[in-house]
């Protein structure tokens, strides 16, 4: 339930920003009409035209930026959903910078010392009061341990959880209304996107979870001496604070410094992309945002990855499906590609024949090109366009995977313009396909399937007994879902409400007319009081009825 005082104020803030950027109709659709009535008193209406002249993706980004940390994070999650949003929206949302004005260190200090269990002077020789970076969730300060080791302190902003919880309640309410009222928004599955966002944001609020992710990746890459993952100091790490090794290197965006240091760009690209592809294809646990800001270049052409707040997870079955998809796309197997995409989506109303035709045209387009001439960004963009045309929605883990591949391709091309991630990943795909059809792998899958069939058969008598018992008790229910039935039910409900109000209004008029003929009793303005009140309520009911019919347009 919404907190009546706090949340209504936030609703007003959200509506005001939406109106100012030209989304007044959306606010009305969400039932915020009362906010609109007050908006003119608090907004500079002359600014609206300037904002409306911006294209819609730009306005959406500006809205999210103004609404603060929760909505910036939502935009970053939406930027990973290349299967839901057109490229122009993805491009604009990718510009959302997770930056915020820093919190003064004196405001952080009480929480920091509470998490440390004592004064900062007891643990550090020095703490830099000026942050290295300030984001919407936390900010980073450099410190020096008592033994002289430089570390970074990642400190969560005080009071942040309460703010985010309030915003999440509002977003859930908005998603429920939007999904029920707007067919265009319903196609984007707002509740499913919000569920993914909710999980991601709650994980990111736990700064200790980021360190657990980092250690898992470090373990998986332990054999790769060219990759560094910052060490974690667990004795001071928890939900609101983590303490990690300070990485002294060249920030990934500073290519001029890379060249000045004499580092080999091509080698850096190969080593970095190799590490992330291993995370994806072999380990099934990967850095989901491997952009240049999360990479440092070190001496001897080594790399360090930081910020494991957003990670992706792929089961073994999912990795096999991804490999099959890539193999089918590069080896002209459109039916196989269409089957995998349908298995991934929950849309049971897809026209399989039309989808297969579209996939075949897509595969024909790209299978005729040499691998080195393929662009994963263009290829995935075209594939996502097909998914949107057929209302196919990818699971969240695959949306993150595609986003990670595109980001990784951009990182490689930034270092080496001739880099092509498909060429780089091809040996992995071929190797996994070869491994899949080795005798021991076939035997393993066969045994796993056999065990599954045996379990099914062994449980069949018990399941049949349960079914018969439920049938005898009349406990079997059949749920039939009729698409868009809710809209018809709502229309009927509204019509019945108007009819009822019309009958009540007519009854009041007739009853009041009869009362007007009776002499005696209390009077108002020289008329019988009860008759006067009856006519008054009938007038109000009639006005409501007329307004209701006028607003509905029917």
C-alpha positions in Angstrom: 0.0 0.0 0.0 1.1 3.5 -0.7 2.1 5.8 2.2 -0.6 8.5 1.9 1.6 11.4 3.0 5.0 10.5 1.5 3.9 8.8 -1.7 1.3 11.3 -2.8 3.9 14.0 -2.6 6.2 11.9 -4.8 3.4 11.2 -7.2 3.0 15.0 -7.6 6.7 15.3 -8.3 6.6 12.6 -10.9 3.5 14.0 -12.6 5.0 17.5 -12.7 8.2 16.3 -14.4 6.1 14.2 -16.9 3.9 17.2 -17.7 6.8 19.5 -18.1 8.3 17.2 -20.7 5.1 16.9 -22.7 3.8 13.6 -21.3 0.5 15.1 -19.9 -1.6 12.6 -21.8 0.3 9.7 -20.2 -0.3 11.3 -16.7 -4.0 11.5 -17.5 -4.0 7.9 -18.6 -2.5 6.9 -15.2 -5.4 8.6 -13.4 -3.4 11.6 -12.2 -5.9 14.2 -13.4 -6.0 16.0 -10.1 -2.3 16.6 -10.3 -2.8 18.2 -13.7 -5.2 20.7 -12.2 -2.6 21.9 -9.7 0.3 21.6 -12.1 -0.2 25.1 -13.6 0.4 26.6 -10.2 3.8 25.0 -9.8 5.2 24.6 -13.4 6.6 27.1 -15.9 4.2 26.1 -18.7 6.1 28.2 -21.3 9.0 25.6 -21.0 6.8 22.7 -22.2 6.9 23.7 -25.9 10.7 23.6 -25.8 10.8 20.2 -24.3 8.1 18.9 -26.7 10.2 19.9 -29.6 12.8 17.3 -28.5 12.3 13.8 -29.9 10.5 11.3 -27.6 13.6 9.1 -26.6 15.5 12.3 -25.6 12.5 13.5 -23.5 12.2 10.0 -21.8 15.9 10.2 -20.8 15.6 13.7 -19.5 12.6 12.6 -17.4 14.4 9.7 -15.9 17.4 11.9 -15.1 15.3 14.4 -13.3 13.4 11.8 -11.3 16.5 10.7 -9.6 18.5 7.5 -8.6 15.7 4.9 -8.8 14.6 6.1 -12.2 18.1 6.4 -13.6 18.7 2.8 -12.6 15.4 1.8 -14.3 16.6 3.5 -17.5 19.9 1.6 -17.3 17.9 -1.7 -17.0 15.7 -0.7 -19.9 18.9 0.0 -22.0 19.6 -3.7 -21.7 16.2 -4.7 -23.1 17.1 -4.5 -26.8 14.3 -6.9 -27.4 11.7 -4.5 -26.1 12.8 -1.0 -27.2 13.7 0.3 -30.6 17.4 1.3 -31.2 16.8 5.0 -30.9 15.5 4.5 -27.3 18.4 2.1 -26.4 20.9 4.7 -27.7 19.4 7.5 -25.7 19.1 5.4 -22.5 22.7 4.3 -22.7 23.6 8.0 -22.2 22.2 7.8 -18.6 25.2 8.4 -16.4 25.1 6.9 -13.0 26.4 10.1 -11.4 25.1 12.3 -8.6 26.3 15.2 -6.5 28.5 13.9 -3.8 27.3 13.6 -0.2 29.6 15.7 2.1 31.9 13.3 4.0 30.7 14.6 7.3 27.3 13.2 6.5 28.7 9.9 5.6 31.0 9.6 8.6 28.4 8.5 11.3 27.2 5.6 9.1 30.8 4.7 8.0 32.0 4.5 11.6 29.0 2.5 12.6 29.7 -0.1 9.9 33.4 -0.1 10.8 32.7 -0.5 14.5 34.9 2.4 15.6 36.6 5.6 14.6 38.1 5.8 11.1 41.4 6.7 12.7 41.5 3.2 14.3 41.5 1.6 10.9 43.1 3.9 8.4 46.2 6.1 8.3 44.2 8.5 6.0 40.9 8.8 4.3 40.4 11.2 1.4 37.3 13.3 2.1 36.9 14.2 -1.6 35.3 11.3 -3.5 36.9 9.6 -6.5 33.4 9.0 -7.9 29.9 9.7 -6.7 27.0 7.6 -8.1 23.3 7.4 -7.3 23.8 4.3 -4.9 27.2 4.9 -3.4 30.3 7.0 -3.6 33.9 6.0 -3.5 36.7 7.4 -1.4 40.4 6.5 -1.4 42.0 5.5 1.9 45.2 4.0 3.2 45.3 1.1 5.7 47.5 1.1 8.7 50.1 -1.0 6.9 50.2 1.6 4.0 48.1 -0.3 1.5 45.9 1.9 -0.6 42.2 0.9 -0.7 38.9 2.3 -1.8 35.9 2.7 0.4 32.6 2.3 -1.4 30.0 3.8 0.9 26.2 3.6 0.3 24.3 6.9 0.6 22.6 7.3 3.9 18.8 6.8 4.0 18.8 5.5 0.4 16.8 2.4 1.1 13.7 4.2 2.3 13.7 6.5 -0.8 14.1 3.6 -3.1 11.4 1.5 -1.4 8.9 4.5 -1.9 9.9 4.8 -5.5 9.4 1.1 -6.1 5.9 1.2 -4.6 5.1 4.0 -7.0 6.6 2.2 -10.0 4.6 -0.9 -9.2 1.4 1.2 -9.0 2.2 2.9 -12.3 3.1 -0.4 -14.0 -0.2 -2.0 -12.9 -2.2 1.0 -14.2 -0.2 1.3 -17.4 -0.5 -2.5 -18.2 -4.3 -2.4 -17.7 -5.0 0.9 -19.5 -2.5 1.2 -22.3 -2.2 -1.5 -25.0 1.0 0.1 -26.3 2.7 -0.1 -22.9 1.2 -3.6 -22.2 3.3 -4.9 -25.1 6.4 -3.9 -23.2 5.5 -6.2 -20.3 6.0 -3.4 -17.6 5.4 -5.7 -14.7 8.0 -8.2 -15.9 10.5 -5.4 -16.5 9.8 -4.0 -13.1 10.3 -7.4 -11.5 13.8 -7.6 -13.1 14.6 -4.1 -12.1 13.4 -4.7 -8.5 15.7 -7.7 -8.2 18.7 -5.9 -9.8 18.3 -2.8 -7.7 18.0 -4.7 -4.4 21.1 -6.7 -5.2 22.9 -3.4 -6.0 21.9 -1.9 -2.7 23.9 -4.7 -1.0 27.5 -3.6 -1.5 28.7 -6.9 -0.1 27.0 -8.7 -3.0 29.1 -6.8 -5.4 32.2 -8.2 -3.7 30.9 -11.7 -3.7 30.4 -11.4 -7.4 33.9 -10.1 -7.8 35.4 -13.0 -5.9 33.5 -15.5 -7.9 34.8 -14.0 -11.2 38.3 -13.9 -9.7 38.1 -17.6 -8.9 36.9 -18.5 -12.4 39.7 -16.4 -14.0 42.4 -17.5 -11.6 44.3 -19.2 -14.4 44.4 -16.0 -16.5 47.5 -14.1 -15.3 46.5 -11.1 -17.6 43.3 -10.2 -15.7 43.2 -8.6 -12.3 40.1 -8.4 -10.1 40.4 -6.2 -7.0 40.9 -8.0 -3.7 38.2 -7.6 -1.0 38.8 -6.8 2.6 35.9 -8.7 4.2 36.6 -7.7 7.7 35.1 -4.2 6.9 32.7 -5.2 4.1 29.0 -5.4 4.5 25.7 -4.2 3.1 26.4 -0.5 3.3 30.2 -0.5 2.9 32.8 -2.4 0.9 36.5 -2.1 1.1 38.5 -3.2 -2.0 42.0 -3.0 -3.4 42.8 0.3 -5.1 43.7 -0.3 -8.7 46.5 1.9 -10.0 46.2 1.9 -13.8 44.9 3.8 -16.8 41.2 4.3 -16.9 39.6 2.6 -19.9 38.4 5.7 -21.6 41.8 7.4 -21.6 43.2 6.0 -24.9 45.7 8.8 -25.1 47.3 7.6 -21.9 47.2 4.0 -23.3 49.3 5.1 -26.3 51.6 7.3 -24.2 52.3 4.3 -21.9 53.3 2.2 -25.0 50.6 -0.4 -24.4 49.4 -2.7 -27.2 45.8 -1.8 -28.0 45.2 -4.9 -30.1 46.6 -7.2 -27.3 44.5 -5.4 -24.7 41.3 -5.9 -26.8 42.1 -9.6 -27.3 42.9 -10.3 -23.6 39.9 -8.4 -22.3 37.3 -9.9 -24.7 38.8 -13.4 -24.2 38.2 -13.1 -20.4 34.6 -11.9 -20.8 33.8 -14.6 -23.4 35.1 -17.2 -21.0 32.9 -15.8 -18.3 29.9 -16.1 -20.6 30.5 -19.3 -22.6 32.4 -21.4 -20.0 31.5 -20.1 -16.5 28.0 -18.9 -17.1 28.6 -16.0 -14.7 29.7 -12.7 -16.3 30.2 -9.0 -16.0 27.1 -7.6 -17.6 28.4 -4.1 -18.2 32.0 -4.4 -19.5 32.2 -0.9 -20.9 35.4 1.2 -20.8 34.5 2.9 -17.5 34.7 -0.5 -15.7 38.2 -1.4 -17.1 41.7 -0.3 -16.1 44.8 -1.0 -18.3 47.9 -2.0 -16.4 51.5 -2.6 -17.1 52.6 -5.5 -19.4 49.3 -5.1 -21.3 47.2 -6.5 -18.4 43.7 -5.5 -17.5 41.6 -5.0 -14.4 37.8 -5.2 -14.2 35.9 -3.3 -11.5 32.3 -2.8 -10.4 30.5 -6.1 -10.4 27.2 -4.7 -9.3 25.5 -5.9 -12.5 26.3 -9.5 -13.4 24.6 -12.0 -15.7 24.0 -15.7 -15.0 23.5 -18.4 -17.6 22.6 -22.0 -16.8 24.3 -24.8 -18.8 21.1 -25.4 -20.7 20.9 -21.7 -21.6 24.5 -21.6 -22.8 23.8 -24.6 -25.1 20.8 -22.7 -26.5 22.9 -19.6 -27.1 25.5 -21.6 -28.9 22.9 -23.3 -31.0 21.4 -19.9 -31.9 24.8 -18.6 -33.0 25.5 -21.8 -34.9 22.1 -21.7 -36.6 22.5 -18.0 -37.6 26.0 -18.6 -39.1 25.2 -21.9 -40.8 21.8 -21.2 -42.4 19.5 -23.1 -40.1 16.5 -20.7 -39.9 14.0 -23.3 -38.5 16.4 -24.0 -35.6 16.8 -20.3 -34.9 13.0 -19.8 -34.9 12.5 -22.8 -32.6 14.9 -21.4 -30.0 13.4 -17.9 -30.1 9.9 -19.4 -29.6 11.1 -21.5 -26.7 12.6 -18.4 -25.1 9.4 -16.3 -25.4 6.1 -16.7 -23.5 4.0 -15.5 -26.5 1.8 -18.5 -27.5 0.0 -16.6 -30.2 3.0 -16.2 -32.5 2.5 -17.1 -36.2 5.2 -19.7 -36.5 5.1 -19.8 -40.3 5.5 -16.0 -40.6 8.2 -16.0 -38.0 10.2 -18.7 -39.8 9.9 -16.8 -43.1 11.3 -13.6 -41.4 14.1 -15.6 -39.7 15.0 -17.3 -43.0 15.3 -13.9 -44.7 17.4 -12.7 -41.7 19.7 -15.8 -41.9 20.0 -15.5 -45.7 21.1 -11.9 -45.3 24.0 -12.7 -42.8 25.0 -16.2 -43.8 26.2 -14.9 -47.2 28.8 -12.6 -45.5 32.2 -13.6 -44.4 32.5 -13.8 -40.6 35.0 -10.9 -40.5 32.4 -8.7 -42.3 29.6 -9.4 -39.8 28.7 -6.8 -37.2 27.1 -8.2 -34.1 25.5 -4.8 -33.4 23.8 -4.7 -36.7 22.9 -8.4 -36.6 21.5 -8.3 -33.1 19.6 -5.1 -34.0 17.9 -6.8 -36.9 17.1 -9.9 -34.8 15.6 -7.8 -32.0 13.5 -5.9 -34.6 12.0 -9.3 -35.7 11.3 -10.2 -32.0 9.5 -6.9 -31.5 7.5 -7.4 -34.7 6.3 -10.8 -33.4 5.9 -9.6 -29.8 8.5 -12.1 -28.6 10.1 -11.1 -25.3 13.5 -12.5 -24.2 14.1 -13.7 -20.7 16.0 -11.2 -18.6 19.2 -13.2 -18.5 19.4 -13.3 -22.3 18.7 -9.6 -22.6 21.7 -9.0 -20.4 23.8 -11.3 -22.4 23.0 -9.6 -25.7 23.7 -6.2 -24.1 27.0 -7.5 -22.7 28.0 -8.8 -26.2 27.2 -5.5 -27.9 29.0 -3.5 -25.1 32.0 -5.8 -25.3 32.2 -5.4 -29.1 32.2 -1.7 -28.6 35.1 -2.0 -26.1 37.1 -4.1 -28.5 36.5 -1.8 -31.4 37.5 1.2 -29.3 40.9 -0.3 -28.8 41.2 -1.9 -32.2 39.0 -0.6 -35.0 39.4 -3.9 -36.9 38.2 -6.0 -34.0 35.2 -8.3 -34.6 33.7 -10.2 -31.7 32.1 -12.8 -33.9 35.4 -13.8 -35.3 36.8 -13.9 -31.8 33.9 -15.9 -30.4 33.7 -18.4 -33.3 36.4 -20.8 -32.0 34.5 -21.0 -28.7 31.2 -21.8 -30.5 32.9 -24.4 -32.7 34.6 -25.9 -29.6 31.4 -26.1 -27.6 29.5 -27.7 -30.5 32.3 -30.3 -30.9 32.2 -31.0 -27.2 28.4 -31.4 -27.3 28.6 -34.3 -29.7 31.4 -36.3 -28.1 30.4 -39.8 -27.1 30.7 -39.1 -23.4 28.6 -35.8 -23.7 25.9 -37.7 -25.6 25.9 -40.5 -23.0 25.7 -37.9 -20.2 22.6 -36.2 -21.8 21.0 -39.5 -22.6 21.5 -40.7 -19.0 20.1 -37.4 -17.7 17.0 -37.8 -20.0 16.6 -41.4 -19.0 16.6 -40.5 -15.3 14.0 -37.7 -16.0 11.7 -40.2 -17.8 12.2 -42.7 -15.0 11.3 -40.1 -12.4 8.2 -39.1 -14.4 7.0 -42.8 -14.7 7.7 -43.5 -11.0 5.6 -40.5 -9.9 2.8 -41.1 -12.4 0.7 -43.5 -10.2 0.9 -41.0 -7.3 0.0 -38.1 -9.5 -3.0 -40.0 -11.0 -4.2 -40.8 -7.5 -4.1 -37.2 -6.6 -5.9 -36.3 -9.8 -8.7 -38.8 -9.1 -9.0 -37.8 -5.5 -9.3 -34.1 -6.5 -11.9 -35.0 -9.1 -14.0 -36.9 -6.6 -13.9 -33.9 -4.2 -14.8 -31.5 -7.0 -11.5 -29.7 -6.5 -10.4 -29.6 -10.1 -10.7 -26.1 -11.6 -10.4 -25.1 -15.2 -9.2 -21.5 -15.8 -10.0 -20.0 -19.2 -8.4 -16.8 -20.1 -10.1 -14.8 -22.9 -7.7 -12.2 -24.3 -8.8 -8.5 -23.7 -11.9 -9.8 -21.8 -11.1 -7.4 -18.9 -11.8 -4.4 -21.2 -15.2 -5.7 -22.0 -15.9 -6.4 -18.4 -14.9 -2.9 -17.4 -17.1 -1.5 -20.2 -20.1 -3.4 -18.9 -19.3 -2.4 -15.3 -19.3 1.3 -16.3 -22.5 0.9 -18.2 -24.2 -0.7 -15.2 -22.9 2.0 -12.9 -24.4 4.7 -15.2 -27.7 2.8 -15.5 -27.9 2.5 -11.7 -27.2 6.2 -11.2 -29.8 7.0 -13.8 -32.4 5.0 -12.0 -31.5 6.5 -8.6 -31.6 10.0 -10.1 -35.0 9.3 -11.6 -36.3 7.9 -8.4 -35.1 11.0 -6.5 -36.9 13.3 -9.0 -40.1 11.4 -8.7 -40.0 11.1 -4.9 -39.0 14.7 -4.5 -41.9 15.8 -6.7 -44.4 13.9 -4.5 -42.9 15.4 -1.4 -43.2 18.9 -2.8 -47.1 18.4 -2.9 -47.2 17.6 0.8 -47.8 20.6 3.1 -46.1 21.0 6.5 -42.7 20.0 7.9 -39.4 21.8 7.7 -38.7 24.2 4.8 -35.7 25.5 2.9 -36.1 28.7 0.9 -39.9 28.3 1.3 -39.8 24.7 -0.2 -40.3 21.4 1.7 -36.8 20.5 3.0 -36.8 16.8 2.0 -38.1 17.7 -1.5 -35.4 20.4 -1.9 -32.6 18.0 -0.8 -34.0 15.3 -3.1 -33.8 17.6 -6.1 -30.3 18.7 -5.1 -29.0 15.1 -5.0 -30.8 14.3 -8.2 -29.1 17.3 -9.8 -25.7 16.2 -8.6 -26.4 12.7 -9.9 -27.5 13.9 -13.2 -24.4 16.1 -13.7 -22.2 13.1 -12.8 -24.0 11.0 -15.3 -23.6 13.5 -18.1 -19.9 14.0 -17.3 -19.3 10.3 -17.2 -20.9 9.8 -20.6 -19.1 12.8 -22.1 -15.7 11.7 -20.8 -16.1 8.1 -22.1 -17.1 9.4 -25.6 -19.9 6.8 -25.7 
